[in-house]
Amino acid sequence: MKSEQAHKQTFDGIVDRYSGQLYGYLKKRLHSGDDVEDILQSVFFSFWAKMPFINPQKYPAYLFRTAHNKAINYMKKNSRYVEYETLKHQKISEPDFEDRKEKQRQQIIAAFQKLKPKEALAIELQYYQNMSYKQIAGIMETTPDAVDSLLFRAKKKLRHILQDSRQNHVLVNGETKNEIY
């Protein structure tokens, strides 16, 4: 009985510690709070079932890898819905400062979604979860040197995608306009 109580206390601590980070990670990919909560619950359900068999030092790696895989599976299953949600939030108008800021945010999200899943995960973990190369390597089941190379390539690719998207055509008052930021 005591080990079951310890198991539950450890689990509760892990949920408290990582649920916010995992929620943010999933929200950036799925955009729908209800879907994020469902997937997050599924991640923790899987973790609960496998927790006794996971090395405690690997808990974060297991959680982020499971969240990543479940998000990808969800997006594959619901790709039309996700694309619609992304497009629905884009503004097409003459931009003032706030509109321009929102448009740039949408371009970054769109560019991020063009990255390979491994590239997006590495950038997410480094910049949004503030993880070290060693922590990222543990989650991605690779070496810190491989993470360094992956991040270098991913950032270069992201810059290229964003540069290309800055010269896009936008419909303004019935006319096509080439915008350059």
C-alpha positions in Angstrom: 0.0 0.0 0.0 2.9 2.3 0.8 4.4 2.0 -2.7 1.1 2.8 -4.3 0.8 5.9 -2.1 4.4 6.9 -3.1 3.6 6.2 -6.8 0.6 8.5 -6.6 2.5 11.3 -4.8 5.3 11.1 -7.4 2.7 11.2 -10.2 1.0 14.2 -8.7 4.3 16.0 -8.4 5.1 15.3 -12.1 1.7 16.5 -13.2 2.2 19.7 -11.2 5.6 20.2 -12.6 5.1 19.5 -16.3 1.4 20.0 -17.1 1.9 23.7 -17.9 4.9 23.1 -20.1 3.2 20.3 -22.0 0.0 22.3 -22.3 2.0 25.2 -23.9 3.8 22.8 -26.2 0.6 21.2 -27.4 -1.3 24.5 -27.7 1.3 25.9 -30.1 0.6 22.9 -32.4 -3.1 22.3 -32.1 -4.6 25.7 -31.4 -7.7 24.2 -29.8 -7.8 24.2 -26.0 -10.3 21.3 -25.8 -8.2 19.1 -28.0 -5.0 20.1 -26.1 -6.6 19.1 -22.8 -7.8 15.8 -24.2 -4.3 15.0 -25.5 -2.6 16.2 -22.3 -4.9 13.9 -20.3 -4.0 11.1 -22.6 -0.3 11.8 -22.2 -0.6 11.6 -18.4 -2.7 8.5 -18.6 0.0 6.8 -20.6 2.6 8.1 -18.2 0.7 6.7 -15.2 0.5 3.3 -16.7 4.2 3.1 -17.6 5.7 5.2 -14.8 6.9 2.2 -12.8 9.0 1.0 -15.8 10.5 4.4 -16.6 13.8 5.6 -15.1 12.8 8.7 -13.1 15.5 10.7 -14.8 13.7 10.0 -18.1 10.3 11.2 -17.0 10.5 14.6 -18.9 11.8 12.8 -22.0 9.0 10.3 -21.9 6.3 13.1 -21.3 7.5 15.3 -24.2 8.1 12.4 -26.6 4.6 11.1 -25.8 3.0 14.6 -26.2 4.9 15.1 -29.5 3.8 11.7 -30.9 0.2 12.2 -29.8 0.1 15.7 -31.3 1.5 14.4 -34.6 -1.0 11.6 -34.7 -3.8 14.0 -33.9 -2.7 16.4 -36.7 -2.5 13.5 -39.2 -6.0 12.4 -38.2 -7.5 15.9 -38.3 -5.3 17.6 -40.8 -8.2 19.5 -42.5 -9.5 20.8 -39.2 -6.0 22.0 -38.1 -5.4 23.7 -41.5 -8.8 25.4 -41.3 -8.1 26.6 -37.8 -4.8 28.1 -38.8 -6.3 29.9 -41.8 -9.3 31.1 -39.8 -7.1 33.2 -37.6 -5.1 34.9 -40.4 -6.1 38.5 -41.2 -6.1 39.8 -44.7 -6.3 43.6 -44.6 -4.2 46.7 -44.7 -2.0 46.2 -41.7 -1.6 48.7 -38.9 0.8 48.0 -36.1 -1.3 45.4 -34.3 -2.4 43.7 -37.6 1.2 43.6 -38.7 2.3 42.0 -35.5 -0.5 39.4 -35.7 0.4 38.7 -39.3 4.0 38.2 -38.4 3.0 35.9 -35.6 0.9 33.9 -38.0 3.8 33.7 -40.5 6.1 32.4 -37.8 3.5 29.7 -36.9 3.0 28.8 -40.5 6.8 28.6 -41.0 7.2 26.6 -37.9 4.6 24.1 -39.2 6.7 23.7 -42.4 9.6 22.3 -40.4 10.0 18.6 -40.0 8.6 17.4 -36.7 12.1 16.7 -35.3 13.2 20.2 -36.2 10.1 21.8 -34.7 10.4 19.8 -31.5 14.1 20.8 -31.1 13.3 24.5 -31.5 10.3 24.2 -29.2 12.3 22.5 -26.5 15.3 24.9 -26.7 13.5 28.3 -27.0 10.1 27.7 -25.4 10.9 25.1 -22.8 14.5 26.5 -22.1 16.0 23.0 -22.2 19.7 22.3 -22.6 21.1 20.3 -25.5 21.6 17.4 -23.2 18.0 17.5 -22.0 16.8 17.8 -25.6 19.0 14.9 -26.6 17.4 12.8 -23.9 13.9 13.6 -25.1 14.8 13.0 -28.8 16.9 9.9 -28.0 20.0 11.3 -29.7 23.3 13.0 -28.8 23.9 16.7 -27.8 26.1 17.1 -30.9 23.2 15.8 -33.1 20.9 18.2 -31.4 23.3 21.1 -32.1 23.4 20.1 -35.8 19.7 19.7 -36.0 19.1 23.1 -34.4 21.5 24.7 -36.8 19.8 23.3 -39.8 16.3 24.0 -38.4 17.1 27.6 -37.7 18.6 28.1 -41.1 15.5 26.5 -42.7 13.2 28.6 -40.6 15.0 31.8 -41.6 14.7 30.8 -45.3 11.0 30.0 -45.0 10.3 33.4 -43.2 12.3 35.3 -45.9 10.3 33.7 -48.6 7.0 34.4 -46.8 7.8 38.1 -46.4 7.4 38.5 -50.1 3.9 37.1 -50.3 0.9 38.3 -52.2 -2.1 39.5 -50.2 -5.5 40.5 -51.4 -6.3 44.1 -50.3 -9.5 45.8 -51.4 -9.9 43.4 -54.4 -6.3 44.0 -55.6 -3.2 41.8 -55.2 -0.5 43.5 -53.4 3.1 42.3 -52.8 4.1 43.0 -49.2 7.7 43.2 -48.1 8.5 43.6 -44.4 
